[in-house]
Amino acid sequence: MITSRHPRVFVARLDSRTESTPLARYLLRAYLSGLPSGERYRDTAELLLGELFANAVQHPDATGDQHIEIRFKLVNSRLRLEVHDACAIHPSLRSAAPDDEHGRGLHLVNELAERWGCVSHPCGIGKFVWVLVAPVTA
């Protein structure tokens, strides 16, 4: 039997479609259910993953890659979520008019994540957006 003090990284590739967002959240819930205090991350993590996944679906690049990769792991009591896609354009905070239906997701990420950022893939194709989620204290 192999034991580890740190959970492994969870990685999955999902179709780049709006319909894949609930599956991404389900996979996150399943991952968190295996952590001793996973419920302390669940609500915030699900919301942030949903926003990041939706952004990746809505802003595809012309590379033809039809998949989005998600990764989860626990790092020093913080949950790290990553969403990888083939789009090279980095997300940025922007102002949304009161009647705009889009443009507020990154503001939620900015407010709810302990930290977040975006990194270009070293091979030059695409990027990944990451967030750190602190556990909710009881």
C-alpha positions as a Markdown table, in Angstrom:
| # | Residue | x | y | z |
|---|---|---|---|---|
| 1 | Met | 0.0 | 0.0 | 0.0 |
| 2 | Ile | 1.3 | 3.4 | -1.0 |
| 3 | Thr | 0.6 | 6.2 | 1.4 |
| 4 | Ser | 1.2 | 9.9 | 0.8 |
| 5 | Arg | 1.0 | 12.9 | 3.1 |
| 6 | His | -0.1 | 15.0 | 0.1 |
| 7 | Pro | -2.9 | 14.2 | -2.2 |
| 8 | Arg | -1.9 | 13.7 | -5.8 |
| 9 | Val | -2.7 | 16.1 | -8.6 |
| 10 | Phe | -6.0 | 15.5 | -10.4 |
| 11 | Val | -5.9 | 16.1 | -14.1 |
| 12 | Ala | -8.7 | 15.7 | -16.7 |
| 13 | Arg | -9.3 | 16.9 | -20.3 |
| 14 | Leu | -12.8 | 17.9 | -21.1 |
| 15 | Asp | -14.5 | 19.0 | -24.3 |
| 16 | Ser | -14.4 | 22.7 | -24.8 |
| 17 | Arg | -18.2 | 23.1 | -24.5 |
| 18 | Thr | -20.5 | 24.9 | -22.1 |
| 19 | Glu | -22.1 | 21.5 | -21.3 |
| 20 | Ser | -18.7 | 20.4 | -19.8 |
| 21 | Thr | -18.8 | 22.9 | -17.0 |
| 22 | Pro | -21.1 | 20.8 | -14.7 |
| 23 | Leu | -18.8 | 17.8 | -15.2 |
| 24 | Ala | -15.8 | 19.9 | -14.2 |
| 25 | Arg | -17.5 | 20.9 | -11.0 |
| 26 | Tyr | -18.6 | 17.3 | -10.4 |
| 27 | Leu | -15.0 | 16.2 | -10.7 |
| 28 | Leu | -13.9 | 18.9 | -8.3 |
| 29 | Arg | -16.5 | 17.8 | -5.7 |
| 30 | Ala | -15.3 | 14.2 | -6.1 |
| 31 | Tyr | -11.7 | 15.2 | -5.6 |
| 32 | Leu | -12.6 | 17.3 | -2.5 |
| 33 | Ser | -14.6 | 14.5 | -1.0 |
| 34 | Gly | -11.3 | 12.5 | -0.8 |
| 35 | Leu | -9.7 | 15.2 | 1.3 |
| 36 | Pro | -10.1 | 15.3 | 5.1 |
| 37 | Ser | -11.3 | 18.9 | 5.1 |
| 38 | Gly | -12.4 | 19.1 | 1.4 |
| 39 | Glu | -15.8 | 20.6 | 2.3 |
| 40 | Arg | -14.0 | 23.7 | 3.5 |
| 41 | Tyr | -13.0 | 24.6 | 0.0 |
| 42 | Arg | -16.1 | 23.3 | -1.9 |
| 43 | Asp | -18.4 | 26.3 | -2.5 |
| 44 | Thr | -15.7 | 28.9 | -3.4 |
| 45 | Ala | -13.7 | 26.4 | -5.4 |
| 46 | Glu | -16.8 | 25.3 | -7.5 |
| 47 | Leu | -17.7 | 28.9 | -8.2 |
| 48 | Leu | -14.2 | 29.8 | -9.3 |
| 49 | Leu | -13.7 | 26.7 | -11.4 |
| 50 | Gly | -17.0 | 27.4 | -13.1 |
| 51 | Glu | -15.9 | 30.9 | -13.9 |
| 52 | Leu | -12.5 | 29.9 | -15.3 |
| 53 | Phe | -13.9 | 27.0 | -17.3 |
| 54 | Ala | -16.6 | 29.3 | -18.8 |
| 55 | Asn | -14.0 | 31.8 | -19.8 |
| 56 | Ala | -12.0 | 29.2 | -21.5 |
| 57 | Val | -15.0 | 28.0 | -23.4 |
| 58 | Gln | -16.1 | 31.5 | -24.4 |
| 59 | His | -12.7 | 32.8 | -25.6 |
| 60 | Pro | -11.3 | 30.0 | -27.8 |
| 61 | Asp | -8.3 | 30.5 | -30.0 |
| 62 | Ala | -8.2 | 29.5 | -33.7 |
| 63 | Thr | -5.8 | 26.6 | -32.9 |
| 64 | Gly | -8.4 | 23.9 | -33.3 |
| 65 | Asp | -7.9 | 22.4 | -29.9 |
| 66 | Gln | -11.3 | 21.4 | -28.6 |
| 67 | His | -10.3 | 20.5 | -25.1 |
| 68 | Ile | -9.8 | 22.2 | -21.8 |
| 69 | Glu | -7.6 | 20.7 | -19.1 |
| 70 | Ile | -8.4 | 21.1 | -15.4 |
| 71 | Arg | -6.0 | 20.4 | -12.6 |
| 72 | Phe | -6.5 | 20.3 | -8.8 |
| 73 | Lys | -4.1 | 19.8 | -6.0 |
| 74 | Leu | -3.6 | 20.8 | -2.4 |
| 75 | Val | -0.6 | 23.0 | -1.7 |
| 76 | Asn | 0.2 | 24.0 | 1.9 |
| 77 | Ser | -3.4 | 24.0 | 2.9 |
| 78 | Arg | -4.5 | 25.9 | -0.2 |
| 79 | Leu | -6.4 | 24.4 | -3.0 |
| 80 | Arg | -4.8 | 25.2 | -6.4 |
| 81 | Leu | -7.1 | 25.0 | -9.4 |
| 82 | Glu | -5.8 | 25.3 | -12.9 |
| 83 | Val | -7.6 | 25.6 | -16.2 |
| 84 | His | -5.5 | 25.1 | -19.3 |
| 85 | Asp | -6.6 | 26.0 | -22.8 |
| 86 | Ala | -5.1 | 26.7 | -26.2 |
| 87 | Cys | -5.9 | 30.4 | -26.3 |
| 88 | Ala | -2.8 | 32.6 | -26.0 |
| 89 | Ile | -4.7 | 35.7 | -24.8 |
| 90 | His | -4.4 | 36.3 | -21.1 |
| 91 | Pro | -7.6 | 37.3 | -19.2 |
| 92 | Ser | -7.8 | 40.8 | -17.7 |
| 93 | Leu | -10.2 | 42.6 | -15.4 |
| 94 | Arg | -12.4 | 45.0 | -17.3 |
| 95 | Ser | -15.3 | 47.2 | -16.4 |
| 96 | Ala | -18.8 | 46.0 | -17.3 |
| 97 | Ala | -21.7 | 48.3 | -17.9 |
| 98 | Pro | -24.7 | 47.7 | -15.6 |
| 99 | Asp | -26.7 | 46.0 | -18.5 |
| 100 | Asp | -23.8 | 43.9 | -19.8 |
| 101 | Glu | -24.4 | 40.2 | -19.5 |
| 102 | His | -20.7 | 39.3 | -19.5 |
| 103 | Gly | -17.5 | 40.7 | -18.0 |
| 104 | Arg | -17.9 | 40.2 | -14.3 |
| 105 | Gly | -16.4 | 36.7 | -13.9 |
| 106 | Leu | -12.8 | 37.8 | -13.3 |
| 107 | His | -14.0 | 40.3 | -10.7 |
| 108 | Leu | -15.5 | 37.3 | -8.8 |
| 109 | Val | -12.2 | 35.4 | -9.2 |
| 110 | Asn | -10.3 | 38.4 | -8.0 |
| 111 | Glu | -12.5 | 38.8 | -4.9 |
| 112 | Leu | -12.8 | 35.2 | -3.9 |
| 113 | Ala | -9.4 | 33.7 | -4.7 |
| 114 | Glu | -6.6 | 34.2 | -2.2 |
| 115 | Arg | -4.4 | 34.7 | -5.3 |
| 116 | Trp | -4.7 | 34.1 | -9.0 |
| 117 | Gly | -2.7 | 34.5 | -12.2 |
| 118 | Cys | -2.1 | 33.4 | -15.7 |
| 119 | Val | 0.9 | 31.7 | -17.3 |
| 120 | Ser | 1.7 | 31.1 | -20.9 |
| 121 | His | 2.6 | 27.5 | -21.7 |
| 122 | Pro | 6.3 | 27.1 | -22.3 |
| 123 | Cys | 5.8 | 25.5 | -25.7 |
| 124 | Gly | 4.1 | 28.7 | -26.8 |
| 125 | Ile | 0.6 | 27.2 | -27.3 |
| 126 | Gly | -2.0 | 28.4 | -24.9 |
| 127 | Lys | -2.0 | 29.3 | -21.3 |
| 128 | Phe | -3.3 | 28.3 | -17.9 |
| 129 | Val | -5.2 | 30.4 | -15.3 |
| 130 | Trp | -4.6 | 29.3 | -11.7 |
| 131 | Val | -6.3 | 30.3 | -8.4 |
| 132 | Leu | -5.5 | 29.5 | -4.8 |
| 133 | Val | -8.5 | 28.9 | -2.6 |
| 134 | Ala | -8.1 | 29.2 | 1.2 |
| 135 | Pro | -10.2 | 26.9 | 3.3 |
| 136 | Val | -13.3 | 28.5 | 5.0 |
| 137 | Thr | -12.8 | 28.6 | 8.7 |
| 138 | Ala | -15.6 | 27.1 | 10.8 |
